[in-house]
Amino acid sequence: MEDSKRKDAISLFYLKYGFGTRCLHAGEKIGQPKSKAHTNAIFQTSTFTFDDAQEGADLFAQKREGYVYTRMGNPTVVVAEAKLNSLEGRDIKLADPENVRVSSLLFSSGMGATSTLAYALLKPGDVLLRGRVLYGSTDVFFENILTTYGIKQVIVDTEDLRETEKAIKKYPKTKLLFFETPTNPMLELTDIAETCKIVKAVNPDCMICVDNTFATPYLQNPLTLGTDIVMHSTTKYLSGHGTIVGGALVTRHEWVKNELYKIVKNHGASPSPFDCWLLNLGMKTLPIRVEKHCTNAMAVAKFLETHPKVERVYYPGLPSHPHHELAKKQMRGFGGMISFDIKGGYASAQKMMDNCHIFSIAVSLGCVDSLIQHPASMTHSGMSPEALAAAHIGAGLIRLSVGIEDVDDIIKDLDHALKMS
Ligand SMILES: Cc1ncc(COP(=O)(O)O)c(C=O)c1O
């Protein structure tokens, strides 16, 4: 498809500009009609017409480039894909200026992206190594669904590089290593560059994918640190306003992109044009939003750390966080997500959440406004009690997605709710 080739070229072209400029301009002109409209058109269409019967036959036979049907591609989707290429491929030209073609595909949800990845890369008998703490549905998909297709799942504590090394040596049939950093909801970090070195030295064919949803490409670029694939729930910071559900995979390998495309066009987790239009709009303000999320979250984490009702705070920006040094090395900021254990367990957690006014009680994260939720009974409730315990997701754990409201108002809201708990 012509536009899909152009999107890779265009995103590389934009690598010469700064991150903020790319957020605004990369991808914008792909596939647009010559109307002189300043902003992009939305191609809200299921299908595309052919000039004649032969063109239809040629497009299906892939003898010509062009759009056929929105499940298989759409110009509005390609605009957002090109922008994301340019953001995740941030510094990659420095590492490999000639050969790297970063390419992204968008999906109808983050889970659509993760499941497409698994179906594309794994077959019966293969091994999936996965981080110990993952978003609840990712955990359930790997544990309860993927294993029914004959794929062996091995849980590895990726924060401990020795554990990763042991596992990759023990399971030579490993085809995919998948982890989050920072993790949802414990905000633990894995050293991406070291992990890639260790894994590739033992098994160069093992694909490594990082779920970069919490960090966003503004704070962290796993491809630059050596991974093969980056996954996003675009529902979160990338779109930023809580208006869509979407997902993305970005890869440095043409063959991976082709395998993913083969699956998604038939398996069908393709995104809607309107959602991609909103995503594209959201990505334009990513840097300024994430900056504010980071400064607000740091102030909130410091406030919580000294609060008498709080047992423990999990935020990589705090010097007390066990991976603070790694966060400084690997990330450009510490993000907008915080978890904390409240004294008094589930009853206190419920009371506290019920007494928030600025924070909405809601799952999801990365919106401009603040959200609060209880992982054990909400986002991670699909996990077994043993798995929750192993992940240290306790009854008193509360997760905050700190928004970009005035930070004094956020802190007052939390202080009031904690007093009422
Ligand atoms: C870290 C992470 N990965 C993946 C997902 C799944 O994304 P989606 O809800 O868009 O399917 C989520 C959702 O909360 C998440 O937090």
The ligand as an SDF file (V2000), in Angstrom:
LIG
                    3D

 16 16  0  0  0  0  0  0  0  0999 V2000
    0.0360   -1.3940   30.7770 C   0  0  0  0  0  0  0  0  0  0  0  0
   -1.1760   -1.7710   29.9710 C   0  0  0  0  0  0  0  0  0  0  0  0
   -1.0290   -2.5550   28.8960 N   0  0  0  0  0  0  0  0  0  0  0  0
   -2.0870   -2.9330   28.1530 C   0  0  0  0  0  0  0  0  0  0  0  0
   -3.3720   -2.5500   28.4780 C   0  0  0  0  0  0  0  0  0  0  0  0
   -4.5280   -3.0070   27.6320 C   0  0  0  0  0  0  0  0  0  0  0  0
   -4.9660   -1.9700   26.8230 O   0  0  0  0  0  0  0  0  0  0  0  0
   -6.4820   -1.7640   26.3370 P   0  0  0  0  0  0  0  0  0  0  0  0
   -7.3200   -1.5400   27.5510 O   0  0  0  0  0  0  0  0  0  0  0  0
   -6.3900   -0.5910   25.4340 O   0  0  0  0  0  0  0  0  0  0  0  0
   -6.8800   -3.0100   25.6320 O   0  0  0  0  0  0  0  0  0  0  0  0
   -3.5730   -1.7290   29.5930 C   0  0  0  0  0  0  0  0  0  0  0  0
   -4.9280   -1.3010   29.9640 C   0  0  0  0  0  0  0  0  0  0  0  0
   -5.1420   -0.7350   31.0070 O   0  0  0  0  0  0  0  0  0  0  0  0
   -2.4450   -1.3300   30.3630 C   0  0  0  0  0  0  0  0  0  0  0  0
   -2.5690   -0.5620   31.4500 O   0  0  0  0  0  0  0  0  0  0  0  0
  1  2  1  0
  2  3  1  0
  2 15  2  0
  3  4  2  0
  4  5  1  0
  5  6  1  0
  5 12  2  0
  6  7  1  0
  7  8  1  0
  8  9  2  0
  8 10  1  0
  8 11  1  0
 12 13  1  0
 12 15  1  0
 13 14  2  0
 15 16  1  0
M  END
$$$$
